Amino acid sequence: MARIEFRFENRAAKTVALAGDFNNWSATGHPMKRGRDEIWTIEVDLPPGRHEYKFLVNGGEWWNDPRAPKVPNVWGTENSYVDVQ
């Protein structure tokens, strides 16, 4: 397992959740916290391998991580991913 920090900047967001293949794309499993710098963050323990994810903003808008690589998904869009050693 490795502890991975996810960061997301969206000043208009009221809520942000991390959703991915590691939590069955749950909209509520990994709520993020907004810091004083307006950056949303969360740390998650992930096993080795590739993990696809997105940020769910305000309960209805799916956003990719602008700092992460992307792969196509089954919906015809893209998911962000992180490779864990």
HTML snippet that shows the backbone in 3Dmol.js (N, CA, C, O; Angstrom):
<script src="https://3Dmol.org/build/3Dmol-min.js"></script>
<div id="view" style="width:600px;height:400px;position:relative"></div>
<script>
const pdb = `
ATOM      1  N   MET A   1       0.833  -1.187   0.000  1.00  0.00           N
ATOM      2  CA  MET A   1       0.000   0.000   0.000  1.00  0.00           C
ATOM      3  C   MET A   1       0.872   1.243   0.000  1.00  0.00           C
ATOM      4  O   MET A   1       1.965   1.263   0.567  1.00  0.00           O
ATOM      5  N   ALA A   2       0.367   2.264  -0.642  1.00  0.00           N
ATOM      6  CA  ALA A   2       1.053   3.556  -0.652  1.00  0.00           C
ATOM      7  C   ALA A   2       0.030   4.644  -0.363  1.00  0.00           C
ATOM      8  O   ALA A   2      -1.098   4.598  -0.855  1.00  0.00           O
ATOM      9  N   ARG A   3       0.430   5.611   0.428  1.00  0.00           N
ATOM     10  CA  ARG A   3      -0.452   6.745   0.730  1.00  0.00           C
ATOM     11  C   ARG A   3      -0.270   7.777  -0.378  1.00  0.00           C
ATOM     12  O   ARG A   3       0.823   8.305  -0.582  1.00  0.00           O
ATOM     13  N   ILE A   4      -1.368   8.054  -1.095  1.00  0.00           N
ATOM     14  CA  ILE A   4      -1.341   8.969  -2.226  1.00  0.00           C
ATOM     15  C   ILE A   4      -2.180  10.195  -1.883  1.00  0.00           C
ATOM     16  O   ILE A   4      -3.314  10.073  -1.421  1.00  0.00           O
ATOM     17  N   GLU A   5      -1.615  11.371  -2.111  1.00  0.00           N
ATOM     18  CA  GLU A   5      -2.364  12.606  -1.893  1.00  0.00           C
ATOM     19  C   GLU A   5      -2.954  13.079  -3.214  1.00  0.00           C
ATOM     20  O   GLU A   5      -2.250  13.180  -4.219  1.00  0.00           O
ATOM     21  N   PHE A   6      -4.241  13.364  -3.205  1.00  0.00           N
ATOM     22  CA  PHE A   6      -4.934  13.932  -4.350  1.00  0.00           C
ATOM     23  C   PHE A   6      -5.245  15.383  -4.026  1.00  0.00           C
ATOM     24  O   PHE A   6      -5.686  15.704  -2.923  1.00  0.00           O
ATOM     25  N   ARG A   7      -5.009  16.267  -5.011  1.00  0.00           N
ATOM     26  CA  ARG A   7      -5.243  17.700  -4.838  1.00  0.00           C
ATOM     27  C   ARG A   7      -6.060  18.207  -6.019  1.00  0.00           C
ATOM     28  O   ARG A   7      -5.862  17.781  -7.157  1.00  0.00           O
ATOM     29  N   PHE A   8      -6.981  19.122  -5.734  1.00  0.00           N
ATOM     30  CA  PHE A   8      -7.845  19.653  -6.789  1.00  0.00           C
ATOM     31  C   PHE A   8      -8.200  21.090  -6.462  1.00  0.00           C
ATOM     32  O   PHE A   8      -8.617  21.398  -5.345  1.00  0.00           O
ATOM     33  N   GLU A   9      -8.035  21.967  -7.439  1.00  0.00           N
ATOM     34  CA  GLU A   9      -8.367  23.377  -7.237  1.00  0.00           C
ATOM     35  C   GLU A   9      -9.612  23.726  -8.030  1.00  0.00           C
ATOM     36  O   GLU A   9      -9.650  23.587  -9.253  1.00  0.00           O
ATOM     37  N   ASN A  10     -10.630  24.180  -7.314  1.00  0.00           N
ATOM     38  CA  ASN A  10     -11.865  24.657  -7.939  1.00  0.00           C
ATOM     39  C   ASN A  10     -12.521  25.587  -6.923  1.00  0.00           C
ATOM     40  O   ASN A  10     -13.189  25.132  -5.995  1.00  0.00           O
ATOM     41  N   ARG A  11     -12.327  26.874  -7.104  1.00  0.00           N
ATOM     42  CA  ARG A  11     -12.798  27.858  -6.126  1.00  0.00           C
ATOM     43  C   ARG A  11     -14.315  27.943  -6.049  1.00  0.00           C
ATOM     44  O   ARG A  11     -14.853  28.386  -5.034  1.00  0.00           O
ATOM     45  N   ALA A  12     -15.017  27.529  -7.102  1.00  0.00           N
ATOM     46  CA  ALA A  12     -16.477  27.599  -7.108  1.00  0.00           C
ATOM     47  C   ALA A  12     -17.128  26.378  -6.454  1.00  0.00           C
ATOM     48  O   ALA A  12     -18.335  26.378  -6.214  1.00  0.00           O
ATOM     49  N   ALA A  13     -16.352  25.355  -6.170  1.00  0.00           N
ATOM     50  CA  ALA A  13     -16.913  24.110  -5.627  1.00  0.00           C
ATOM     51  C   ALA A  13     -17.395  24.294  -4.195  1.00  0.00           C
ATOM     52  O   ALA A  13     -16.749  24.948  -3.376  1.00  0.00           O
ATOM     53  N   LYS A  14     -18.545  23.699  -3.921  1.00  0.00           N
ATOM     54  CA  LYS A  14     -19.075  23.634  -2.555  1.00  0.00           C
ATOM     55  C   LYS A  14     -18.701  22.295  -1.915  1.00  0.00           C
ATOM     56  O   LYS A  14     -18.469  22.221  -0.708  1.00  0.00           O
ATOM     57  N   THR A  15     -18.645  21.242  -2.730  1.00  0.00           N
ATOM     58  CA  THR A  15     -18.218  19.919  -2.284  1.00  0.00           C
ATOM     59  C   THR A  15     -17.391  19.276  -3.400  1.00  0.00           C
ATOM     60  O   THR A  15     -17.624  19.516  -4.585  1.00  0.00           O
ATOM     61  N   VAL A  16     -16.426  18.458  -2.993  1.00  0.00           N
ATOM     62  CA  VAL A  16     -15.643  17.664  -3.944  1.00  0.00           C
ATOM     63  C   VAL A  16     -15.421  16.297  -3.319  1.00  0.00           C
ATOM     64  O   VAL A  16     -15.077  16.186  -2.142  1.00  0.00           O
ATOM     65  N   ALA A  17     -15.620  15.258  -4.123  1.00  0.00           N
ATOM     66  CA  ALA A  17     -15.365  13.889  -3.683  1.00  0.00           C
ATOM     67  C   ALA A  17     -14.425  13.232  -4.688  1.00  0.00           C
ATOM     68  O   ALA A  17     -14.476  13.517  -5.885  1.00  0.00           O
ATOM     69  N   LEU A  18     -13.575  12.359  -4.189  1.00  0.00           N
ATOM     70  CA  LEU A  18     -12.698  11.556  -5.032  1.00  0.00           C
ATOM     71  C   LEU A  18     -13.409  10.237  -5.308  1.00  0.00           C
ATOM     72  O   LEU A  18     -13.785   9.520  -4.380  1.00  0.00           O
ATOM     73  N   ALA A  19     -13.589   9.926  -6.571  1.00  0.00           N
ATOM     74  CA  ALA A  19     -14.247   8.671  -6.947  1.00  0.00           C
ATOM     75  C   ALA A  19     -13.355   7.951  -7.953  1.00  0.00           C
ATOM     76  O   ALA A  19     -12.779   8.566  -8.850  1.00  0.00           O
ATOM     77  N   GLY A  20     -13.253   6.627  -7.782  1.00  0.00           N
ATOM     78  CA  GLY A  20     -12.415   5.873  -8.700  1.00  0.00           C
ATOM     79  C   GLY A  20     -12.651   4.388  -8.602  1.00  0.00           C
ATOM     80  O   GLY A  20     -13.530   3.925  -7.876  1.00  0.00           O
ATOM     81  N   ASP A  21     -11.848   3.643  -9.347  1.00  0.00           N
ATOM     82  CA  ASP A  21     -12.005   2.193  -9.348  1.00  0.00           C
ATOM     83  C   ASP A  21     -11.686   1.583  -7.989  1.00  0.00           C
ATOM     84  O   ASP A  21     -12.084   0.451  -7.716  1.00  0.00           O
ATOM     85  N   PHE A  22     -10.979   2.309  -7.139  1.00  0.00           N
ATOM     86  CA  PHE A  22     -10.618   1.817  -5.804  1.00  0.00           C
ATOM     87  C   PHE A  22     -11.764   1.948  -4.801  1.00  0.00           C
ATOM     88  O   PHE A  22     -11.669   1.399  -3.703  1.00  0.00           O
ATOM     89  N   ASN A  23     -12.853   2.664  -5.144  1.00  0.00           N
ATOM     90  CA  ASN A  23     -14.011   2.757  -4.248  1.00  0.00           C
ATOM     91  C   ASN A  23     -15.329   2.557  -5.006  1.00  0.00           C
ATOM     92  O   ASN A  23     -16.377   3.065  -4.608  1.00  0.00           O
ATOM     93  N   ASN A  24     -15.246   1.805  -6.107  1.00  0.00           N
ATOM     94  CA  ASN A  24     -16.424   1.531  -6.943  1.00  0.00           C
ATOM     95  C   ASN A  24     -17.110   2.802  -7.415  1.00  0.00           C
ATOM     96  O   ASN A  24     -18.333   2.842  -7.549  1.00  0.00           O
ATOM     97  N   TRP A  25     -16.320   3.841  -7.666  1.00  0.00           N
ATOM     98  CA  TRP A  25     -16.810   5.122  -8.168  1.00  0.00           C
ATOM     99  C   TRP A  25     -17.867   5.730  -7.249  1.00  0.00           C
ATOM    100  O   TRP A  25     -18.829   6.348  -7.706  1.00  0.00           O
ATOM    101  N   SER A  26     -17.671   5.546  -5.964  1.00  0.00           N
ATOM    102  CA  SER A  26     -18.603   6.068  -4.964  1.00  0.00           C
ATOM    103  C   SER A  26     -18.555   7.598  -4.917  1.00  0.00           C
ATOM    104  O   SER A  26     -17.482   8.199  -4.875  1.00  0.00           O
ATOM    105  N   ALA A  27     -19.736   8.209  -4.925  1.00  0.00           N
ATOM    106  CA  ALA A  27     -19.842   9.667  -4.825  1.00  0.00           C
ATOM    107  C   ALA A  27     -19.682  10.147  -3.389  1.00  0.00           C
ATOM    108  O   ALA A  27     -19.549  11.347  -3.151  1.00  0.00           O
ATOM    109  N   THR A  28     -19.693   9.227  -2.432  1.00  0.00           N
ATOM    110  CA  THR A  28     -19.641   9.630  -1.024  1.00  0.00           C
ATOM    111  C   THR A  28     -18.504   8.964  -0.240  1.00  0.00           C
ATOM    112  O   THR A  28     -18.271   9.319   0.915  1.00  0.00           O
ATOM    113  N   GLY A  29     -17.808   8.025  -0.833  1.00  0.00           N
ATOM    114  CA  GLY A  29     -16.804   7.252  -0.111  1.00  0.00           C
ATOM    115  C   GLY A  29     -15.561   8.015   0.308  1.00  0.00           C
ATOM    116  O   GLY A  29     -14.955   7.697   1.331  1.00  0.00           O
ATOM    117  N   HIS A  30     -15.168   9.030  -0.481  1.00  0.00           N
ATOM    118  CA  HIS A  30     -13.945   9.777  -0.195  1.00  0.00           C
ATOM    119  C   HIS A  30     -14.184  11.286  -0.361  1.00  0.00           C
ATOM    120  O   HIS A  30     -13.709  11.884  -1.326  1.00  0.00           O
ATOM    121  N   PRO A  31     -14.918  11.899   0.577  1.00  0.00           N
ATOM    122  CA  PRO A  31     -15.102  13.358   0.486  1.00  0.00           C
ATOM    123  C   PRO A  31     -13.780  14.077   0.736  1.00  0.00           C
ATOM    124  O   PRO A  31     -13.002  13.688   1.607  1.00  0.00           O
ATOM    125  N   MET A  32     -13.542  15.119  -0.030  1.00  0.00           N
ATOM    126  CA  MET A  32     -12.303  15.881   0.106  1.00  0.00           C
ATOM    127  C   MET A  32     -12.547  17.097   1.002  1.00  0.00           C
ATOM    128  O   MET A  32     -13.683  17.535   1.186  1.00  0.00           O
ATOM    129  N   LYS A  33     -11.460  17.630   1.552  1.00  0.00           N
ATOM    130  CA  LYS A  33     -11.552  18.799   2.427  1.00  0.00           C
ATOM    131  C   LYS A  33     -10.873  19.985   1.769  1.00  0.00           C
ATOM    132  O   LYS A  33      -9.800  19.865   1.178  1.00  0.00           O
ATOM    133  N   ARG A  34     -11.528  21.140   1.887  1.00  0.00           N
ATOM    134  CA  ARG A  34     -10.959  22.364   1.327  1.00  0.00           C
ATOM    135  C   ARG A  34     -10.080  23.032   2.368  1.00  0.00           C
ATOM    136  O   ARG A  34     -10.501  23.267   3.500  1.00  0.00           O
ATOM    137  N   GLY A  35      -8.848  23.336   1.967  1.00  0.00           N
ATOM    138  CA  GLY A  35      -7.923  24.020   2.861  1.00  0.00           C
ATOM    139  C   GLY A  35      -8.074  25.530   2.765  1.00  0.00           C
ATOM    140  O   GLY A  35      -8.838  26.044   1.948  1.00  0.00           O
ATOM    141  N   ARG A  36      -7.346  26.218   3.599  1.00  0.00           N
ATOM    142  CA  ARG A  36      -7.378  27.685   3.589  1.00  0.00           C
ATOM    143  C   ARG A  36      -6.893  28.255   2.268  1.00  0.00           C
ATOM    144  O   ARG A  36      -7.244  29.376   1.901  1.00  0.00           O
ATOM    145  N   ASP A  37      -6.083  27.477   1.551  1.00  0.00           N
ATOM    146  CA  ASP A  37      -5.576  27.919   0.254  1.00  0.00           C
ATOM    147  C   ASP A  37      -6.553  27.628  -0.884  1.00  0.00           C
ATOM    148  O   ASP A  37      -6.221  27.807  -2.056  1.00  0.00           O
ATOM    149  N   GLU A  38      -7.771  27.175  -0.529  1.00  0.00           N
ATOM    150  CA  GLU A  38      -8.825  26.855  -1.505  1.00  0.00           C
ATOM    151  C   GLU A  38      -8.532  25.587  -2.310  1.00  0.00           C
ATOM    152  O   GLU A  38      -9.215  25.316  -3.298  1.00  0.00           O
ATOM    153  N   ILE A  39      -7.535  24.812  -1.906  1.00  0.00           N
ATOM    154  CA  ILE A  39      -7.217  23.552  -2.581  1.00  0.00           C
ATOM    155  C   ILE A  39      -7.912  22.418  -1.829  1.00  0.00           C
ATOM    156  O   ILE A  39      -7.802  22.313  -0.607  1.00  0.00           O
ATOM    157  N   TRP A  40      -8.621  21.578  -2.564  1.00  0.00           N
ATOM    158  CA  TRP A  40      -9.287  20.400  -1.997  1.00  0.00           C
ATOM    159  C   TRP A  40      -8.274  19.272  -1.953  1.00  0.00           C
ATOM    160  O   TRP A  40      -7.572  19.042  -2.938  1.00  0.00           O
ATOM    161  N   THR A  41      -8.177  18.555  -0.827  1.00  0.00           N
ATOM    162  CA  THR A  41      -7.197  17.472  -0.702  1.00  0.00           C
ATOM    163  C   THR A  41      -7.787  16.271   0.022  1.00  0.00           C
ATOM    164  O   THR A  41      -8.758  16.374   0.772  1.00  0.00           O
ATOM    165  N   ILE A  42      -7.162  15.129  -0.233  1.00  0.00           N
ATOM    166  CA  ILE A  42      -7.442  13.895   0.503  1.00  0.00           C
ATOM    167  C   ILE A  42      -6.244  12.976   0.314  1.00  0.00           C
ATOM    168  O   ILE A  42      -5.597  12.993  -0.733  1.00  0.00           O
ATOM    169  N   GLU A  43      -5.956  12.180   1.327  1.00  0.00           N
ATOM    170  CA  GLU A  43      -4.931  11.136   1.223  1.00  0.00           C
ATOM    171  C   GLU A  43      -5.630   9.784   1.295  1.00  0.00           C
ATOM    172  O   GLU A  43      -6.500   9.559   2.136  1.00  0.00           O
ATOM    173  N   VAL A  44      -5.227   8.886   0.389  1.00  0.00           N
ATOM    174  CA  VAL A  44      -5.852   7.567   0.287  1.00  0.00           C
ATOM    175  C   VAL A  44      -4.753   6.516   0.198  1.00  0.00           C
ATOM    176  O   VAL A  44      -3.768   6.702  -0.516  1.00  0.00           O
ATOM    177  N   ASP A  45      -4.921   5.413   0.923  1.00  0.00           N
ATOM    178  CA  ASP A  45      -4.009   4.272   0.812  1.00  0.00           C
ATOM    179  C   ASP A  45      -4.451   3.412  -0.363  1.00  0.00           C
ATOM    180  O   ASP A  45      -5.583   2.929  -0.396  1.00  0.00           O
ATOM    181  N   LEU A  46      -3.552   3.221  -1.330  1.00  0.00           N
ATOM    182  CA  LEU A  46      -3.872   2.435  -2.525  1.00  0.00           C
ATOM    183  C   LEU A  46      -2.870   1.301  -2.706  1.00  0.00           C
ATOM    184  O   LEU A  46      -1.681   1.475  -2.438  1.00  0.00           O
ATOM    185  N   PRO A  47      -3.342   0.143  -3.160  1.00  0.00           N
ATOM    186  CA  PRO A  47      -2.429  -0.964  -3.452  1.00  0.00           C
ATOM    187  C   PRO A  47      -1.687  -0.697  -4.766  1.00  0.00           C
ATOM    188  O   PRO A  47      -2.085   0.175  -5.539  1.00  0.00           O
ATOM    189  N   PRO A  48      -0.615  -1.442  -5.015  1.00  0.00           N
ATOM    190  CA  PRO A  48       0.113  -1.275  -6.270  1.00  0.00           C
ATOM    191  C   PRO A  48      -0.786  -1.513  -7.486  1.00  0.00           C
ATOM    192  O   PRO A  48      -1.714  -2.320  -7.451  1.00  0.00           O
ATOM    193  N   GLY A  49      -0.479  -0.783  -8.561  1.00  0.00           N
ATOM    194  CA  GLY A  49      -1.225  -0.922  -9.804  1.00  0.00           C
ATOM    195  C   GLY A  49      -1.709   0.417 -10.307  1.00  0.00           C
ATOM    196  O   GLY A  49      -1.439   1.455  -9.704  1.00  0.00           O
ATOM    197  N   ARG A  50      -2.426   0.389 -11.414  1.00  0.00           N
ATOM    198  CA  ARG A  50      -3.003   1.603 -11.998  1.00  0.00           C
ATOM    199  C   ARG A  50      -4.404   1.808 -11.440  1.00  0.00           C
ATOM    200  O   ARG A  50      -5.208   0.878 -11.380  1.00  0.00           O
ATOM    201  N   HIS A  51      -4.676   3.026 -11.039  1.00  0.00           N
ATOM    202  CA  HIS A  51      -5.984   3.380 -10.474  1.00  0.00           C
ATOM    203  C   HIS A  51      -6.552   4.576 -11.224  1.00  0.00           C
ATOM    204  O   HIS A  51      -5.937   5.641 -11.279  1.00  0.00           O
ATOM    205  N   GLU A  52      -7.749   4.381 -11.806  1.00  0.00           N
ATOM    206  CA  GLU A  52      -8.433   5.452 -12.522  1.00  0.00           C
ATOM    207  C   GLU A  52      -9.352   6.187 -11.555  1.00  0.00           C
ATOM    208  O   GLU A  52      -9.912   5.592 -10.634  1.00  0.00           O
ATOM    209  N   TYR A  53      -9.499   7.500 -11.781  1.00  0.00           N
ATOM    210  CA  TYR A  53     -10.306   8.310 -10.873  1.00  0.00           C
ATOM    211  C   TYR A  53     -10.772   9.598 -11.545  1.00  0.00           C
ATOM    212  O   TYR A  53     -10.289   9.980 -12.611  1.00  0.00           O
ATOM    213  N   LYS A  54     -11.725  10.254 -10.886  1.00  0.00           N
ATOM    214  CA  LYS A  54     -12.191  11.591 -11.235  1.00  0.00           C
ATOM    215  C   LYS A  54     -12.599  12.285  -9.948  1.00  0.00           C
ATOM    216  O   LYS A  54     -12.726  11.658  -8.896  1.00  0.00           O
ATOM    217  N   PHE A  55     -12.802  13.592 -10.052  1.00  0.00           N
ATOM    218  CA  PHE A  55     -13.334  14.376  -8.944  1.00  0.00           C
ATOM    219  C   PHE A  55     -14.800  14.670  -9.237  1.00  0.00           C
ATOM    220  O   PHE A  55     -15.144  15.097 -10.339  1.00  0.00           O
ATOM    221  N   LEU A  56     -15.661  14.442  -8.249  1.00  0.00           N
ATOM    222  CA  LEU A  56     -17.082  14.748  -8.380  1.00  0.00           C
ATOM    223  C   LEU A  56     -17.335  16.066  -7.657  1.00  0.00           C
ATOM    224  O   LEU A  56     -17.236  16.142  -6.433  1.00  0.00           O
ATOM    225  N   VAL A  57     -17.661  17.098  -8.421  1.00  0.00           N
ATOM    226  CA  VAL A  57     -17.824  18.447  -7.895  1.00  0.00           C
ATOM    227  C   VAL A  57     -19.311  18.756  -7.729  1.00  0.00           C
ATOM    228  O   VAL A  57     -20.109  18.563  -8.645  1.00  0.00           O
ATOM    229  N   ASN A  58     -19.659  19.237  -6.548  1.00  0.00           N
ATOM    230  CA  ASN A  58     -21.035  19.629  -6.225  1.00  0.00           C
ATOM    231  C   ASN A  58     -22.058  18.529  -6.505  1.00  0.00           C
ATOM    232  O   ASN A  58     -23.212  18.809  -6.831  1.00  0.00           O
ATOM    233  N   GLY A  59     -21.628  17.291  -6.374  1.00  0.00           N
ATOM    234  CA  GLY A  59     -22.526  16.153  -6.497  1.00  0.00           C
ATOM    235  C   GLY A  59     -22.991  15.814  -7.897  1.00  0.00           C
ATOM    236  O   GLY A  59     -23.800  14.902  -8.066  1.00  0.00           O
ATOM    237  N   GLY A  60     -22.497  16.533  -8.925  1.00  0.00           N
ATOM    238  CA  GLY A  60     -23.006  16.236 -10.258  1.00  0.00           C
ATOM    239  C   GLY A  60     -22.087  16.517 -11.429  1.00  0.00           C
ATOM    240  O   GLY A  60     -22.427  16.183 -12.563  1.00  0.00           O
ATOM    241  N   GLU A  61     -20.932  17.121 -11.191  1.00  0.00           N
ATOM    242  CA  GLU A  61     -20.003  17.439 -12.274  1.00  0.00           C
ATOM    243  C   GLU A  61     -18.734  16.606 -12.129  1.00  0.00           C
ATOM    244  O   GLU A  61     -18.045  16.688 -11.112  1.00  0.00           O
ATOM    245  N   TRP A  62     -18.427  15.805 -13.146  1.00  0.00           N
ATOM    246  CA  TRP A  62     -17.221  14.978 -13.131  1.00  0.00           C
ATOM    247  C   TRP A  62     -16.067  15.748 -13.756  1.00  0.00           C
ATOM    248  O   TRP A  62     -16.172  16.218 -14.889  1.00  0.00           O
ATOM    249  N   TRP A  63     -14.971  15.878 -13.023  1.00  0.00           N
ATOM    250  CA  TRP A  63     -13.790  16.593 -13.492  1.00  0.00           C
ATOM    251  C   TRP A  63     -12.578  15.665 -13.458  1.00  0.00           C
ATOM    252  O   TRP A  63     -12.422  14.854 -12.545  1.00  0.00           O
ATOM    253  N   ASN A  64     -11.725  15.803 -14.473  1.00  0.00           N
ATOM    254  CA  ASN A  64     -10.441  15.119 -14.460  1.00  0.00           C
ATOM    255  C   ASN A  64      -9.441  15.927 -13.659  1.00  0.00           C
ATOM    256  O   ASN A  64      -9.636  17.117 -13.411  1.00  0.00           O
ATOM    257  N   ASP A  65      -8.379  15.271 -13.264  1.00  0.00           N
ATOM    258  CA  ASP A  65      -7.276  15.913 -12.570  1.00  0.00           C
ATOM    259  C   ASP A  65      -6.386  16.557 -13.637  1.00  0.00           C
ATOM    260  O   ASP A  65      -5.785  15.845 -14.441  1.00  0.00           O
ATOM    261  N   PRO A  66      -6.293  17.889 -13.659  1.00  0.00           N
ATOM    262  CA  PRO A  66      -5.492  18.535 -14.709  1.00  0.00           C
ATOM    263  C   PRO A  66      -3.994  18.225 -14.620  1.00  0.00           C
ATOM    264  O   PRO A  66      -3.261  18.464 -15.579  1.00  0.00           O
ATOM    265  N   ARG A  67      -3.533  17.698 -13.484  1.00  0.00           N
ATOM    266  CA  ARG A  67      -2.107  17.398 -13.307  1.00  0.00           C
ATOM    267  C   ARG A  67      -1.770  15.938 -13.579  1.00  0.00           C
ATOM    268  O   ARG A  67      -0.604  15.554 -13.484  1.00  0.00           O
ATOM    269  N   ALA A  68      -2.759  15.114 -13.916  1.00  0.00           N
ATOM    270  CA  ALA A  68      -2.531  13.674 -14.071  1.00  0.00           C
ATOM    271  C   ALA A  68      -2.731  13.234 -15.523  1.00  0.00           C
ATOM    272  O   ALA A  68      -3.449  13.887 -16.281  1.00  0.00           O
ATOM    273  N   PRO A  69      -2.091  12.121 -15.905  1.00  0.00           N
ATOM    274  CA  PRO A  69      -2.329  11.564 -17.238  1.00  0.00           C
ATOM    275  C   PRO A  69      -3.757  11.038 -17.345  1.00  0.00           C
ATOM    276  O   PRO A  69      -4.416  10.798 -16.333  1.00  0.00           O
ATOM    277  N   LYS A  70      -4.229  10.863 -18.579  1.00  0.00           N
ATOM    278  CA  LYS A  70      -5.606  10.429 -18.842  1.00  0.00           C
ATOM    279  C   LYS A  70      -5.618   9.161 -19.695  1.00  0.00           C
ATOM    280  O   LYS A  70      -4.688   8.887 -20.453  1.00  0.00           O
ATOM    281  N   VAL A  71      -6.709   8.392 -19.544  1.00  0.00           N
ATOM    282  CA  VAL A  71      -6.971   7.233 -20.401  1.00  0.00           C
ATOM    283  C   VAL A  71      -8.440   7.272 -20.810  1.00  0.00           C
ATOM    284  O   VAL A  71      -9.275   7.772 -20.056  1.00  0.00           O
ATOM    285  N   PRO A  72      -8.767   6.748 -22.000  1.00  0.00           N
ATOM    286  CA  PRO A  72     -10.174   6.705 -22.417  1.00  0.00           C
ATOM    287  C   PRO A  72     -10.989   5.803 -21.486  1.00  0.00           C
ATOM    288  O   PRO A  72     -10.469   4.830 -20.939  1.00  0.00           O
ATOM    289  N   ASN A  73     -12.274   6.139 -21.313  1.00  0.00           N
ATOM    290  CA  ASN A  73     -13.161   5.287 -20.516  1.00  0.00           C
ATOM    291  C   ASN A  73     -14.317   4.795 -21.378  1.00  0.00           C
ATOM    292  O   ASN A  73     -14.434   5.183 -22.541  1.00  0.00           O
ATOM    293  N   VAL A  74     -15.167   3.949 -20.820  1.00  0.00           N
ATOM    294  CA  VAL A  74     -16.265   3.340 -21.564  1.00  0.00           C
ATOM    295  C   VAL A  74     -17.357   4.339 -21.936  1.00  0.00           C
ATOM    296  O   VAL A  74     -18.216   4.018 -22.758  1.00  0.00           O
ATOM    297  N   TRP A  75     -17.350   5.529 -21.361  1.00  0.00           N
ATOM    298  CA  TRP A  75     -18.377   6.538 -21.628  1.00  0.00           C
ATOM    299  C   TRP A  75     -17.980   7.471 -22.763  1.00  0.00           C
ATOM    300  O   TRP A  75     -18.714   8.409 -23.074  1.00  0.00           O
ATOM    301  N   GLY A  76     -16.821   7.228 -23.390  1.00  0.00           N
ATOM    302  CA  GLY A  76     -16.371   8.069 -24.486  1.00  0.00           C
ATOM    303  C   GLY A  76     -15.658   9.328 -24.031  1.00  0.00           C
ATOM    304  O   GLY A  76     -15.390  10.218 -24.838  1.00  0.00           O
ATOM    305  N   THR A  77     -15.349   9.409 -22.741  1.00  0.00           N
ATOM    306  CA  THR A  77     -14.568  10.535 -22.229  1.00  0.00           C
ATOM    307  C   THR A  77     -13.248   9.981 -21.704  1.00  0.00           C
ATOM    308  O   THR A  77     -12.768   8.958 -22.194  1.00  0.00           O
ATOM    309  N   GLU A  78     -12.672  10.630 -20.735  1.00  0.00           N
ATOM    310  CA  GLU A  78     -11.402  10.176 -20.177  1.00  0.00           C
ATOM    311  C   GLU A  78     -11.474  10.140 -18.660  1.00  0.00           C
ATOM    312  O   GLU A  78     -12.265  10.850 -18.040  1.00  0.00           O
ATOM    313  N   ASN A  79     -10.637   9.305 -18.080  1.00  0.00           N
ATOM    314  CA  ASN A  79     -10.406   9.271 -16.643  1.00  0.00           C
ATOM    315  C   ASN A  79      -8.950   9.644 -16.380  1.00  0.00           C
ATOM    316  O   ASN A  79      -8.071   9.363 -17.195  1.00  0.00           O
ATOM    317  N   SER A  80      -8.708  10.267 -15.255  1.00  0.00           N
ATOM    318  CA  SER A  80      -7.343  10.472 -14.802  1.00  0.00           C
ATOM    319  C   SER A  80      -6.862   9.153 -14.202  1.00  0.00           C
ATOM    320  O   SER A  80      -7.671   8.300 -13.836  1.00  0.00           O
ATOM    321  N   TYR A  81      -5.543   8.989 -14.102  1.00  0.00           N
ATOM    322  CA  TYR A  81      -5.036   7.788 -13.450  1.00  0.00           C
ATOM    323  C   TYR A  81      -3.744   8.082 -12.705  1.00  0.00           C
ATOM    324  O   TYR A  81      -3.033   9.049 -12.980  1.00  0.00           O
ATOM    325  N   VAL A  82      -3.473   7.195 -11.743  1.00  0.00           N
ATOM    326  CA  VAL A  82      -2.213   7.221 -11.009  1.00  0.00           C
ATOM    327  C   VAL A  82      -1.677   5.793 -10.985  1.00  0.00           C
ATOM    328  O   VAL A  82      -2.428   4.846 -10.751  1.00  0.00           O
ATOM    329  N   ASP A  83      -0.387   5.644 -11.226  1.00  0.00           N
ATOM    330  CA  ASP A  83       0.273   4.352 -11.135  1.00  0.00           C
ATOM    331  C   ASP A  83       0.982   4.282  -9.781  1.00  0.00           C
ATOM    332  O   ASP A  83       1.816   5.131  -9.465  1.00  0.00           O
ATOM    333  N   VAL A  84       0.646   3.268  -8.990  1.00  0.00           N
ATOM    334  CA  VAL A  84       1.224   3.097  -7.662  1.00  0.00           C
ATOM    335  C   VAL A  84       2.210   1.942  -7.704  1.00  0.00           C
ATOM    336  O   VAL A  84       1.881   0.856  -8.181  1.00  0.00           O
ATOM    337  N   GLN A  85       3.409   2.171  -7.210  1.00  0.00           N
ATOM    338  CA  GLN A  85       4.449   1.130  -7.184  1.00  0.00           C
ATOM    339  C   GLN A  85       4.266   0.211  -5.997  1.00  0.00           C
ATOM    340  O   GLN A  85       5.046  -0.723  -5.812  1.00  0.00           O
TER     341      GLN A  85
END
`;
const viewer = $3Dmol.createViewer("view");
viewer.addModel(pdb, "pdb");
viewer.setStyle({}, {cartoon: {color: "spectrum"}});
viewer.zoomTo();
viewer.render();
</script>
